[in-house]
């Protein structure tokens, strides 16, 4: 019986040296976001998903923000600078010192391709485990255009990657194109890179040349196929929008498969870390920004925006609610229309049904917050907390001036401005006494008519 092949250790080299002038942005291309996460961060996450134990980033001198992001994500010792830029082969060779002594397979990916999945990269590594010395990720676009072509023999082995500017008329008819993703044994990769020359139309060192060099040694190379959407490289705002659309469509499909009901999936927007459990109901035009986690049986009504929140089972949010970072909503709580929360803990069964701002607050279970209530949490310099006890009732149009505590079971009369703590089960009315002047309005109107 044949013993299973044991996978080698894995490393990843992320090429992120380009600025991306076609983006027409002061922000380097690879720091633009898809699904709330920078493209560079997507590739770091991908590398970790496929169990890369060593990850290197290659950055350029003209993009210090990318260098900073790479050092934050990977550590300064795993970041190399390509100076000057001289092709993908040269960029990859800049990782030689970082990869020195690494015993295993190395993956080369581009930081402007955020949609590649771990499942696809596993197939690239599988090709190496199955005997290929070099594995290349290919795709078949509708228009091959300027993409490099993957030249295969009749047996399906990869013979070479030919850049479009170097290709013959016959080679330009090939539909299988190079995505840029390459994997090989790390030691072999850098040996082959040392043999790459810049004898080509652009005078650059092409990473793609390692395929022909490997084949010339009698080694096998293989192409692994992916969809064109998955290997999309982002070089413009148009392509960035295209990548966002693909990400959102993937997220909607996954949510539906996970048991989420969406009344109009195309109008619901996700972030890379959105977590929705089964039997969540999401109405139209809902945005999940970063850091949202919903338990089962939560309902998000139309036109709501959530960011950095945790919502427990049975809660109902919206319509037209805005929940900001630090909001935690308890079971069966209700946050209604035109309510904004921030750093607010909303207890089980509590209700904030309309037109309120609740910030830096702790709302007890089963408390009821009337329409137009505001926690006045900011004095122009510092933030302060409002605490509302279990079962308390706050009447409409009340202002709670923090720091202040409303006791459990207490009632705040409508229109009150509360500046002092309220005891449990007490009634507080903090408004001026109503005064009525008989016939004043009639006299006022008569006077105005005479003038």
C-alpha positions in Angstrom: 0.0 0.0 0.0 1.4 3.4 -1.0 2.0 5.7 1.9 0.4 9.1 1.8 2.7 12.0 0.8 3.4 14.3 3.8 3.1 17.9 2.9 6.2 20.1 3.5 6.3 23.2 5.6 5.0 26.2 3.7 6.1 29.8 3.3 4.6 32.7 1.4 6.1 35.7 -0.3 3.7 38.6 -0.9 4.8 41.0 -3.6 3.6 44.5 -2.7 6.1 46.9 -4.1 3.9 48.8 -6.7 2.3 52.1 -5.9 -0.6 51.7 -8.4 -0.6 55.0 -10.3 -3.8 54.0 -12.1 -5.7 54.2 -8.8 -5.1 57.9 -8.9 -4.8 57.9 -5.1 -2.4 59.1 -2.4 -3.1 55.8 -0.7 -0.9 52.9 -2.1 -2.9 50.5 -4.2 -2.6 47.5 -1.9 -3.9 49.4 1.1 -7.3 50.1 -0.6 -10.0 47.9 1.0 -12.2 45.1 -0.3 -14.9 44.1 2.2 -13.5 46.4 4.9 -10.0 44.9 4.7 -6.9 46.1 2.8 -5.9 44.0 -0.2 -2.5 43.5 1.5 -4.2 42.2 4.6 -6.3 39.8 2.6 -3.0 38.2 1.3 -1.5 38.0 4.8 -4.7 36.3 6.0 -4.6 33.9 3.0 -1.0 33.0 3.8 -2.0 32.2 7.4 -5.1 30.2 6.3 -2.9 27.8 4.3 -0.5 27.4 7.2 2.5 29.3 6.0 4.9 29.3 8.8 7.1 32.0 7.3 5.6 35.0 5.5 7.6 37.7 3.7 6.5 41.0 2.2 8.3 42.8 -0.6 7.6 46.5 -0.6 8.9 49.6 -2.5 10.7 52.7 -1.3 7.9 54.9 -2.6 5.2 53.3 -0.3 6.2 53.8 3.3 2.6 53.1 4.4 2.8 49.6 2.9 6.1 49.0 4.7 4.5 50.1 8.0 1.5 47.9 7.4 3.7 44.9 6.6 5.9 45.4 9.6 2.9 45.6 11.8 1.4 42.5 10.4 4.5 40.4 10.0 7.3 42.0 12.0 10.1 44.1 10.5 12.4 41.1 10.0 10.0 39.7 7.4 9.8 42.8 5.2 12.2 43.4 2.3 12.5 46.5 0.1 12.8 46.2 -3.7 14.9 49.1 -4.9 14.8 49.9 -7.7 11.8 47.9 -9.1 13.0 45.6 -11.8 10.4 42.9 -12.4 8.6 40.2 -10.5 11.6 37.9 -10.6 13.7 40.6 -9.0 11.0 41.3 -6.4 10.8 37.7 -5.4 14.6 37.3 -5.1 14.5 40.2 -2.5 13.0 37.6 -0.1 16.1 35.4 -0.3 17.5 36.5 3.0 14.2 36.2 4.8 13.7 32.7 3.4 17.3 31.6 4.0 17.4 28.1 5.6 13.7 27.5 5.1 13.0 23.9 4.3 9.7 23.6 2.5 7.5 25.0 -0.3 7.2 28.7 -1.0 4.2 30.4 -2.5 4.5 33.7 -4.4 1.4 35.9 -4.5 0.5 39.5 -5.4 -0.9 41.9 -2.9 -3.4 43.3 -5.4 -5.3 40.0 -5.8 -7.5 39.8 -2.7 -10.1 37.3 -3.9 -8.0 34.1 -4.1 -9.3 31.4 -1.7 -7.4 29.1 0.6 -9.1 26.2 -1.2 -7.5 27.1 -4.5 -4.1 27.6 -2.9 -4.3 24.2 -1.3 -4.7 22.8 -4.9 -1.5 24.6 -5.9 0.4 23.0 -3.0 -1.2 19.7 -3.8 0.3 19.9 -7.3 3.8 20.1 -5.6 2.9 17.2 -3.3 1.9 15.2 -6.4 5.4 15.6 -8.0 5.5 19.0 -9.7 8.6 21.0 -9.0 6.8 24.2 -9.9 3.1 24.9 -9.8 1.4 27.9 -11.4 -2.1 29.2 -10.9 -3.8 29.8 -14.3 -7.2 31.1 -15.5 -9.1 31.5 -18.7 -10.3 35.1 -19.2 -12.8 36.2 -21.8 -10.1 38.3 -23.4 -6.6 37.0 -22.9 -5.2 40.3 -24.2 -1.9 41.2 -22.5 -1.8 38.3 -20.0 1.1 35.9 -20.1 0.2 32.5 -21.7 0.7 29.1 -20.1 2.1 26.7 -22.6 1.3 23.1 -21.9 2.2 19.9 -23.8 -0.2 17.2 -24.8 0.2 15.4 -21.4 -0.9 18.6 -19.6 2.5 19.4 -18.2 3.4 23.1 -18.2 6.3 23.9 -20.5 6.7 27.6 -20.2 5.0 30.9 -19.4 5.3 33.4 -22.2 4.7 37.1 -21.7 2.3 38.5 -24.3 4.9 40.9 -25.7 7.2 37.9 -26.2 4.6 35.5 -27.5 4.4 34.2 -31.0 1.1 34.5 -33.0 0.4 30.8 -32.3 1.1 31.3 -28.5 -1.3 34.3 -28.4 -4.1 31.9 -29.4 -3.7 30.1 -26.0 -6.6 30.8 -23.7 -4.9 29.7 -20.4 -3.3 32.7 -18.8 -0.9 33.3 -15.9 -2.4 34.7 -12.7 1.1 35.4 -11.2 0.7 32.9 -8.4 3.7 30.5 -8.4 4.8 27.8 -5.9 7.9 25.7 -5.7 10.4 24.3 -3.2 11.9 27.4 -1.6 15.5 26.3 -2.3 14.7 25.5 -5.9 12.8 28.8 -6.3 15.8 30.9 -5.4 18.2 28.7 -7.4 16.1 29.2 -10.5 15.8 32.9 -9.8 19.5 33.3 -9.9 19.5 32.0 -13.5 16.7 34.5 -14.7 18.0 37.2 -17.0 16.4 40.4 -18.2 16.9 39.6 -21.9 13.3 40.5 -22.9 11.3 43.4 -24.3 10.9 45.2 -21.0 14.4 44.6 -19.7 13.0 43.1 -16.5 13.6 39.9 -14.5 10.4 37.8 -14.9 9.4 35.4 -12.2 7.6 33.4 -14.9 11.0 32.4 -16.5 11.5 29.9 -13.7 9.1 27.5 -15.4 11.2 27.2 -18.5 14.3 26.9 -16.5 12.8 24.1 -14.3 11.7 22.2 -17.4 15.1 22.6 -19.0 16.4 20.7 -15.9 14.1 17.9 -16.6 11.7 18.9 -13.7 7.9 18.9 -14.0 5.8 22.0 -13.9 2.0 22.0 -13.6 -0.8 24.6 -14.1 -3.6 24.7 -11.6 -6.8 26.3 -12.9 -8.9 29.0 -11.1 -11.8 31.2 -12.1 -11.1 34.5 -13.7 -13.0 36.3 -10.9 -10.9 34.6 -8.2 -7.5 35.8 -9.6 -8.7 39.3 -10.5 -5.8 41.8 -10.1 -6.8 45.3 -9.0 -5.1 48.1 -10.8 -7.8 50.7 -11.0 -10.9 52.0 -9.2 -13.0 50.2 -11.7 -11.3 46.9 -10.8 -11.6 47.7 -7.1 -15.3 48.1 -7.5 -15.4 44.8 -9.4 -13.5 43.1 -6.6 -15.9 44.5 -4.1 -18.9 43.2 -6.1 -17.4 39.7 -6.3 -16.7 39.7 -2.5 -20.2 40.9 -1.7 -21.8 38.2 -4.0 -19.7 35.5 -2.3 -20.7 36.7 1.1 -24.4 36.8 0.3 -24.2 33.3 -1.2 -22.4 32.0 1.9 -24.9 33.7 4.3 -27.9 32.1 2.4 -26.2 28.7 2.6 -25.6 29.2 6.3 -29.3 29.6 6.9 -29.7 33.4 6.9 -32.9 34.9 5.3 -32.3 38.0 3.2 -35.3 39.6 1.7 -33.2 41.3 -1.0 -29.7 39.9 -0.9 -28.3 42.3 -3.5 -29.0 45.3 -1.1 -27.2 43.7 1.9 -23.5 44.5 2.3 -21.0 42.6 4.4 -17.5 43.0 5.8 -14.8 40.4 5.8 -15.5 39.5 9.4 -19.3 39.6 9.5 -20.7 36.6 11.5 -24.4 35.8 11.0 -25.8 32.6 12.6 -28.7 30.6 11.2 -32.3 32.0 11.3 -31.1 35.6 11.2 -33.5 37.7 9.1 -32.1 40.6 7.2 -34.4 43.1 5.5 -33.5 45.4 2.6 -30.7 47.9 2.5 -28.7 46.8 5.5 -24.9 47.4 5.9 -22.7 45.3 8.1 -19.5 47.2 8.6 -16.5 45.7 10.5 -16.9 43.6 13.6 -20.5 42.5 13.5 -21.6 39.3 15.2 -25.3 38.2 15.2 -26.7 35.2 17.1 -29.5 33.1 15.8 -33.0 34.5 15.5 -32.0 38.1 15.3 -34.0 40.4 12.9 -32.3 43.4 11.3 -34.9 45.6 9.7 -34.5 47.7 6.6 -32.0 50.6 6.2 -29.9 49.8 9.3 -26.2 50.2 9.7 -24.2 48.1 12.1 -20.5 48.3 13.0 -18.5 46.7 15.9 -21.6 45.2 17.6 -22.7 41.9 19.2 -26.3 41.0 19.1 -27.9 38.2 21.1 -30.7 35.8 20.1 -34.2 37.2 19.6 -33.2 40.9 19.3 -34.9 43.1 16.8 -33.0 46.0 15.3 -34.4 48.8 13.1 -35.6 49.9 10.8 -33.3 52.9 10.3 -31.1 52.1 13.3 -27.4 52.9 13.6 -25.5 50.7 16.0 -21.9 51.9 16.4 -18.8 50.2 17.8 -19.0 48.8 21.3 -22.7 48.1 21.3 -23.7 44.8 22.9 -27.4 43.9 22.6 -29.0 41.3 24.9 -31.5 38.6 24.1 -35.0 39.8 22.9 -34.0 43.4 23.2 -35.4 45.9 20.7 -33.7 48.9 19.1 -36.1 50.7 16.9 -36.3 53.4 14.2 -33.8 56.3 14.2 -32.0 55.1 17.3 -28.2 55.5 17.5 -26.1 53.6 20.0 -22.4 53.7 20.8 -20.5 51.8 23.5 -23.8 50.8 24.9 -24.7 47.6 26.7 -28.4 46.9 26.2 -29.8 44.3 28.6 -32.0 41.4 27.8 -35.5 42.5 26.9 -34.7 46.2 27.0 -36.4 48.5 24.6 -35.2 51.7 22.9 -38.0 52.0 20.3 -37.6 55.4 18.6 -35.6 58.5 18.0 -32.9 58.2 20.7 -29.2 58.5 21.2 -27.7 56.1 23.7 -23.9 56.4 24.1 -21.5 55.2 26.8 -24.4 53.6 28.6 -25.4 50.4 30.4 -29.1 49.7 30.1 -30.5 47.0 32.5 -32.7 44.2 31.5 -36.3 45.1 30.6 -35.7 48.8 30.9 -37.8 51.0 28.6 -36.3 54.1 27.0 -38.9 56.5 25.6 -38.7 58.4 22.3 -36.3 61.2 22.1 -34.2 60.2 25.1 -30.5 61.3 25.0 -27.6 60.2 27.1 -25.6 63.4 27.3 -22.2 61.6 27.5 -19.7 64.3 26.4 -18.8 67.6 28.0 -16.6 68.8 25.2 -13.5 67.1 26.7 -14.3 63.8 28.2 -16.9 61.0 27.9 -19.0 59.8 30.9 -21.3 56.9 31.5 -25.0 56.6 32.1 -26.3 53.6 34.0 -30.0 52.6 33.8 -31.2 49.9 36.1 -33.3 46.8 35.4 -36.9 47.6 34.7 -36.5 51.3 34.7 -38.7 53.5 32.6 -37.4 56.7 31.0 -40.1 59.0 29.7 -40.0 60.6 26.2 -37.8 63.5 25.4 -35.6 63.1 28.5 -31.9 64.1 28.7 -29.7 62.1 31.1 -26.6 64.1 31.8 -23.7 61.7 32.5 -22.3 60.6 34.8 -25.6 59.6 36.2 -27.4 56.4 37.4 -31.1 55.7 37.2 -32.0 53.0 39.7 -33.7 49.7 39.0 -37.4 50.1 38.6 -37.2 53.9 38.7 -39.4 56.2 36.5 -38.2 59.3 34.8 -41.0 61.7 33.9 -41.2 62.8 30.3 -39.2 65.8 29.3 -36.9 65.6 32.3 -33.3 66.8 32.4 -31.7 64.4 35.0 -28.4 65.5 36.4 -28.3 63.6 39.7 -28.6 59.9 40.5 -32.1 58.4 40.9 -32.8 55.8 43.6 -34.4 52.4 42.9 -38.1 52.5 42.3 -38.2 56.3 42.7 -40.0 58.8 40.4 -38.0 61.8 39.2 -39.5 64.8 37.4 -36.9 67.4 36.5 -38.7 70.0 34.4 -40.0 73.5 35.0 -43.5 73.9 36.5 -46.3 74.4 33.8 -47.8 77.8 34.0 -51.1 78.8 32.3 -52.3 82.4 31.6 -56.0 82.6 30.8 -56.9 84.2 27.4 -53.3 85.3 26.8 -53.3 83.7 23.3 -56.6 85.4 22.3 -55.3 88.8 23.5 -52.0 88.3 21.6 -53.8 87.5 18.3 -56.1 90.5 18.6 -53.1 92.8 19.3 -51.3 91.5 16.2 -54.4 92.0 14.0 -54.5 95.7 14.9 -50.9 96.2 13.9 
